[in-house]
Amino acid sequence: MYNVNFKKFLSLYQNPLPSTRSGPLFNAFSYPTKISPEAIAVFIASHTKPGGTVLDTFGGSGTTGLAALLCDKPTEGMKKMASDLGIEPEWGPRNAHIFEIGVLGSFVSNTLCNPPNPTTFSEAVKSLIERANKKLGWMYKAKDMCGNEGFIRHIIWSDVVVCYHCKTEVSYWDASVQKSPLALMSVFNCPFCKKECVINDCERALEEVVDDFSNKILKRKKRIPTRIYGQSGKSKWQREPNPEDLQLIDLIKIHPLPSTSPNMEIEWGDLYRSGYHKGISHLHHFYTRRNFIVIATLFELCNDFEEVIRDALRLLILSYNATHSTLMTRVVVKKTEKDFVLTGAQSGVLYVSGLPVEKNIFQGIQRKSTAFEKAFSLVRGSTSKVVINNSSSEKLSLPDGCIDYVFTDPPFGDYIPYAELNQINELWLGSTTNRTQEIIVSKAQGKGVEQYSQMMASVFSEIERVLKPEGLVTVVFHSAKSNIWQALTNAYQKAGLSVRATSVLDKLQASFKQVVSTVSVKGDPLLLLTKGEVEHATKFNASDIMDEILNKASIAVGVEQTSERLYSRFVSRCLELGIKVDIDAKLFYLKKQEYLKDK
């Protein structure tokens, strides 16, 4: 193995690295499994010297590129993080090469890493909203209960269920919403036949409509507006829909679509569900007609701005689009709240709830623009250089031995089908990701663990080729499945890379899939790889390591006692010792329960 001085940065791997899911650069654009640029910047500045060259082979939304820019403009938060970790990074400009196969990720990366003047951007946002409002502001008009003029903040729509006793239709809202205390009930008494019904056993009512583009009859889930949330002056209000609201919806039904509206088909894969995706075959089916027209109009108006501003405005619109403008927007119940809490689409899926929400896009984009202005200010003026490559990392367009350091966050097997998920935004950009080159475990794509491992091995071979002899590689990875960990291990070992140290990346707010999954990993294991082999004298196996980790758990505190964190520690320890990870998280958790019973 090459002689590398690890002492100055090994403390980075001795404690969990905090990666906050907040701040302007993080909040500007939502992207699954995202890591804060500030945390990555601390790693870059600790593993390289100013002028060094950094590579990310799975660029995502460009956080490693942003991190390189921040190395030249460190924030107070970054300096504190380094101080807390006991390290002394060398701040200054870096060069970064970001490779990302996704159309959306590349667009986000390019735009954020080449920011416009924040003031010019702010003025452009104001102009865009004013012009769009002049054309379509009437679509969000509404009156309060006293007849005062105002505007819609958002509308809760409702599926319609069919009583399986009398076949009468009842809105999902009426069937499920209990108001005092607020709750979503699973059982209701039909208001017509008075018999009890289990909501999940009821069919959803369907309706036939004429499709905007094909003019053919489309059968889709029936949805009706059930609650209007508005504002008149400074007064916010809510009420049931009235005849004027319904007349407005009828007017919108006959309003022509913008000529540039995309008529694009959805390419369904692993995320398709026959229930809530009924009738959704094209992009416009993911929207109420009002919000599809608004997004299309905003995109059309962007064409009137110069390129750097145009791309920034498009990114702003897309940042609000899939998360807050589609039928995937939803409400949730929180025990401490008397009313529904408004939220966006669930991360990592294309879920449409029984109570989808139609938000006021003009308001939302205006609010969101503040985060972009702050994000642009943070990185604008950096002398670091970032090159974004919208291409596969299985063949890097870089010469041998040119990279000092790699920081990368590969796709986690079958965890998130990025290309399928991102198409809701990519279709507005006019092209979608080439799924044949997507490194993923996917039943829909016919890619199993073996092919995933082979494609990952190609990437790690390229990493080894372009890495300098003394170069270093930090890999963040997350999986609850042992076969995925084995696929990763085989990939980097086949390329001639070995684990030198391990740690855990603390994403301080868990993603949706980490929250709802019955088997998840809290804190993504973080690996430091180098060229060459590392000799391991241990005779332990995975079961021995599991016993070691569980024994330590008895004296641990807080998050270090959780099953998820312990499994991350188990995986990290195995990889550090060169031991095959052949125990799934599910089995590990069962063993932990047995261990606690014996104590």
N, C-alpha and C positions, 0 to 999 in steps of 0.2 A: 504493500500500500504506500502511496506517496506520503511524504513527510509534510503534514499540515499542522500548523499551530492552532489547536482548538481552544486553548485556555481562555482566550479573550471573549469568546462568545458561548462557551458551553453552559454558562449560567442561564442562558436563554432556554435550555432544555431541562433545567432542573426543577422548574416550577411551571404550573399552567400559565399559558400566555393569554392575557385578557384581550378579547376581540369584541368590542362593543358594537351593537347593531343600532347605532344612532349616529348623529352628526350629519352635516350637509352632504359630504361625499358619499356616505352610505345611503342616506335618504333620498338623494336625487333620483335614483332609479332602483326600483325593487328587482332583485334577481335572486333566484333560489341558491342556497348554501353560500351566500356571499360572505366574504371576510372583510373586516374594516381595513381600508388602505393604510391607516395610521399604524396598525399592528404589523402589516407587511413591511412598511417603511423602516420600522425599527429593526426588522430582520435583515433587510437589504443593507442598511447602514452599519450593521454589526458584522456582516459576513463579507463585505466588500469595502474597497477604498473609493473615494471620489474619483470619477472617471471610469469606474468599473462597468462591465456590461452584464446585464441581467436578462434572463429568459423566463418566460412563462409559456408552457406548451398547451395549457388549457386556460386560455385567457378570460373566459366568461365575459363579464361586463367591464373588464379592464382595470381591476383593482390593483394589480401589480404595476401597471403603467402609471396609475395615479400615485402609487407608493413611490415610484422612482422620481416623479415630479416633486413629491413632498420631501424627499431626501435633501433637496436643495432649499426647501422652505419649511423646515420642521415646525410643527405647532407646539404650544406649551404642553398639550396633552401627550404628545409623542416624547417630549423631553422628560416628563414626569414618569411615563411608562418605563423608559430606559433606566431612569434613576431607581425606580422601585424594583426593577429586575437586577440591579447591580451591574449594569454594563455601561460602556462609554462608546456609543456609536460615533463614526466619523461622518458628520453631515456634509453634504455637498452634492453636486450634480452627478447623475448616473445615466447610462445609456440602457434602454430596455427594448427588447424584441418580444412582442406579444403575438402569439399564434392562437387564433380562435376560428373554428370551423363554422360557427353559427353566424347567420346573417345579422340577427339582432344584436348579439354580443359584440360583434365587430363594429356595428354602427354606434352602439353606446360607447364603446371604448374610444373610437376615433373622435367622437364629438366631445366627450368629457376631457380627453387628453389634449385636445386642441381647442381650448375654450375661447369664446368671443369676449369682447370687452363687456363686463357685467352691466355697466350703465347703458350701453347700446342695446344689450339684450333686454334689459328692463323696459326700455322705451319701446322695443319691438313687441314685447308681450302686451303692453298696454294698447298699442295700435292694433294688434291682432284681435284682442278681445273686444275692443270697441267696434271694429268692422264686422266681426261675427255677430255681436250683439245687435248691431243695426239691422242685419239681415234676418236673424233668427231669434232675437230676444223675446219675441212674442210667444215662442214655444214654451217658455218657463213662467209666463204670467199666471197669477192666481190672486184671489181675494180672500181676506180673512173672514171670520164668522160674522163680522159687522159690515162687510161689503167694502172694506178698505183695500185699495190696490196694493199688490205686493208681488212676490215672486216665489216660485217653488224652490225649496232647498233640496228635497228629495221626496220620492214617492215609494211606498212599499206596495209591491204587487203581490198577488197570491195565486198559487195553483188552485185548481178546483177539483175536489174529490167527489167520488160517486158512492153514495150509501149502498152497500151490498145487500141491504134488505129490501129497500123500496126503489133503488136505482135513481134516486133524486140527487141533483148536484148541490153541493155545499162548498163554500170557499174554504180553503185550507186555513185561512185566517180565523174564520168563525168556528171551525172545528177544533183548532189547536190552541189558540191564544187565550190564556187565562190572564185577566188584568190585575187582580188583587189577591195575592201577590202575583207579579208578572211571572208567567211560566208558559212553556210550550208543552201541552198535554199530549199523551199518546192515545187517549181514548176519548170519544165524545158520544153524546146522545143525539141522534139525527133529529133535527127540528121538525121534520115532517112525519116520520113514522115512530119517533120517540125511542127507537131501539138503540142499544149500545153498539158502537163500531170501533174497531181498532184502526187507527188512521193508516198505519203502514200496510194494512190488508185491503184498503180501499183502492180501487182503480183511480187513476188521474183522468179527468175529463179531457177530451181532445176537441179541437176545432179545425175547420177547413178555411184556409185563407188563400187569396191569390198572391203568389210570390212576386215581389217587386221586379225581378229581373227576367224570370222565365215566363211569367204570366200563366204559369200552370198552378193547379190546385195543390196546395201544400197542407198536409195534416200535421199539426203540432200540438203541444200541450196548451191547454186553455189557461190564460192568466187574466186576472182582473185587478184594477187598482183598488186598494183597500184603505190606504191612509195617506193623506197629503200633509207634508211638513213644509211650512212656508214662513215668509217673513214680510212684514209690512212696516216700513221705516226701521226702527230698532227693535220692534216687537216680533218675537218668534211665536209661531202658533202651529197647531196641528188639528186636523179634522178629517171627517169622512169625505170622500169625493162627492161633489155636487153636480148638477146637470151642466154647469158651465165647464167643469173640468172634463167631463165626458165629451162635450162638444168640441173642446180644444183637441182632444185625442182624435176625434173624427176628422177635424181639419188637417191634422198632421198626417193622417192616413192618405189624404189625397194630394198632399204637397209633393211636388216632384223632387226626386233625388238629384243631388249635384251631378253634373255630367261626368265628373272624374271619379264617382263612387266605384270602389272595387267590387267586381262580381267574381269572387274567388271561392273556390271549393275548399272545404276543410279536409285535410288528409288525416283521417282518424287512425289511431293505433292502440296503444296500451291503455290510454286514458278514456276510451269511449265507454259509456254506460247507456244501455238501451232505455233506461227509465228517464232520467232527467235530460238526456240528450235527444229525446224524441223530436224529430223534425228539424234538427240542426245539422244541415249538410253544407252550408255556405257561411262565409264570414258574417254577413249581415243578420243571420239568424241568431247570433249571440247578443244582439242589441234590441232594445225597444226601437221603434222606427224613429222616434224623436232623437235619441242619442246617436243613432247611426248617421242621420242627416247632419247632426252637429259636428261629429268627428270628421266626416267627409268634407264638410264646408271649411273647417279649420285647416285641414291638410291642403285643400285647394288654395286657400288664402296665403299659405306659407310660400307658395311659388312666387309671390311678389317681392320677396326679400332676397338680399344677396346670400350667396351660398353658405358662408359660415354662420350667419344668423338663421337662415332657413333650416339648416340641420339642427341647430340648437332648439329652435321652435318645434320642429318635428319630434325631437327627443322629449321635450317637455310634454307634448300631447301624448306620446306613447307611454310616458311615465305614469300618466293618469288613465290611459286607455284600458288595457287588459285588466288592471287591478280595480278600477273604480267606475268604468263607463259601460260595462257589459252586464248581462244578466247574472254574472257570477258574483256581483256585488251583493252583500247580504247584511242581515242584522243578527245579533246574538243576544242572549239573555245573560246578565250578570247579577249575582245575588244582591249586590249593593245598589243596583240601579232600579228605579221605578219604571223606566221606559227602556225600549230596545236600544242597544248600543250599535251604532252604525259602523260597519267595517268594510274592508275590501274583499277581493277574491282570495280564496285560500291558496297559500303558496304551494306550488308543486303539483297542482291538480287542475282540472277544468270543471270543478263542481258547480252545479246550479241548484240552489236551495229551493224549497217550496215557497219561500218569501223573498224573492229577488228584489233588489233595490235599484231604482232609477235616480241617479244623482244629477244635480245641476253641474254640467261639465264646465261651464264658464267660471262658476265660482271656484270649483275644484282646481282648475288649471291656474287661476290667478293665485290661489294660496300656494300651490306647489312651486310656482316660479321663484318664490323666496329662497327655497333650498338650492335651486340651480344658481341663483345669483351668488349665494355664499360659496357654493362649491367652485364656481368659476374663479372667484376671488382667491380662494385658497391655493390654486395651482397655477393661475395665470402669472406669467413672469418668470417661472422656473426656467433655468438653463439646461435642465435635463432633457434628453432627447428620447422620444418614445415612437417606435415604429409598430403599427398595427398590421398584421397579416391575416386576411380572411382566407385561411387555407388549413389543410390538415397538417398535424404535427408528425405524421408518419414519414414525411419527407420534408425536412426543414431546408429552406433556402438560405443556409448559413454555412460559412466555411468551417473546416475542422478547427477545434481548439480555440474558439474565439470567445467563449462564455466564461465569466468568472463565477457566476452564481445562478442557480435556478430556484425559483419559488413557484410551486404549482399546486393546484387543487384539482386532481383528476375527477372525472365522472365516477360515481360510486356504484358501478354495476347496473342494477335495475332500479336504482333509487329514484331518479327523475328522468323522464324522457324529454330532454330539453327541446329538441327540434319540434316535437308535437306540441309541447306547451307554448313555445315562443311564436308559433305561427300566427297567433291572434294579433301580435304586433308586426310580425314580418310581412304578412300579407298587405299591410298598409304601405310597406316599403317597396313592394312590387316583386319580391323574390323570397324564397324560403330556403332553409338549410338543406343541403344534400344529405339525406339520411343514410345513403350507402356508406358514407365515410364517418358516420357518427359512431363513436366508441361507446357501446352500451350493451347491456343484456336485455333483450327485448323479444318477447314472444311474437309480437306483431311484425317485427322486422326479421324474424327467423335467426336471431343472433343469441347463441348460448354463451355460457361462461368460457368455453374453450376459445371461441372466436374473439370474445372480449379480451382474454388474456393475450392472444396473439397480436391483436391490434395495439394493446398497451405495451407489449414487448417491443414492437416497432418504434413506438414513441420513445421509450427509455433507451433503445439503441441509438436513436438520433441524439438524445440528450448526452449520452456517453461520448458520441462522436464529436459534438461541438464543444464539450466541456474541456476546459484547460486541465492539465494533469493534477493541479492542486485545487481545482474547482470543487464547489460544494452544491448539494441539492437538498432543498427542504420540500418535503411532500406532506400535504395535509390530506387525510383520507378518513372516510367514515363508512362503516358497514357493520351490520349485525350478523352477517353470514360468513362462516368460515371459508366457504369455497371462493368468495369474492376476495377475501384476504389472501388466500393461496394464489389466486390469479394475479394479484398485485405483486406478491413476493416473487413468483415465477418470472414476472415481467422484468423487474429491475435486476434480479439475479442473472437472468439470461443475458442481459445487456452488460454485465460486468460491474454492477454497482452493489454496494453493501451498506447495511445500516451501521452508523457510527454512534448515534444517540437518539433518544426518543423523548417526547413530551406529550402534552395535551393542549389543544387550542380551545379556550373557553369562549364559546359564542354565548354571550351573556343573556341573550333572549333566544330561546329555541325556535327553530322553524316549525311550520305547521306539521310537517311529517314527523318531526321529532316529538312534538307534543302529543299527537293522537296515536302514534304507533304503539302497539302493545309491546313491541320489542325494539327499543331504540338505543342509541349510544349518546351519552351526555358528555360532550367534550370530544372533539375529533382528534384521534391520535395524530401526532406530528412526528415525522421521521427525518433524520439527517443522514443523507447518503453521500458516499464518496466513491471514487474509482477504486478498483481492486477488491480483494477479498479481506475479510476480517476473520481471524481465527477465533473459534469459540471452543473453550475447553470443557464446557458444561456437559453433563450427562443427564440433565433434567429433561422432562417432556412437558407437554402442555398441562397435564393434570397436576404435575408438581408446582408449576407456576400458578395455577388456579388456587391451589392450597395456600401458597405463599401470599397471594393477594388477599384471600379471604381472612387469613390470620391477621394481616395488617389492618384489615377493616375494623376489627374489634376495638382498636385504639384510635381509629380515625374519627374525624368530626365533620359535620356539615355535608357538603356535596361529595366529599371523599368516601362517605358511607353508602352512597346511592348505588344501586345495581348498575346503572348506566355508566357511571364514572369508573366503577371497579372493572367493568368489562373493557373499557378503554385502557385502563392501566394494565390489565391482563394482556391485551393485544400488544401494547407497546413493549412490555417486558419480553414477551415471546420473540418479537421481531428483533429486539436488541440483542438477544442471546442466540439468534439464528434458529429458533425453535418453530416448527410448523404450527400454525394456528388452525387446529382441527376441532375447536369447540365453538359452536354458535352461541350468540348472546342468549337465546332462549334456554339452552341447556345450562349455560353459566348461571342464569338467574334461578333455575330450579336447584342447582347445587348450592347456591347461596342460601336459599330457604331451608334446605336440609341442614346446612352448616349452622344456621341460627337456631334451629330446633335442638341441636345437640349441645348448644352452649348453655 
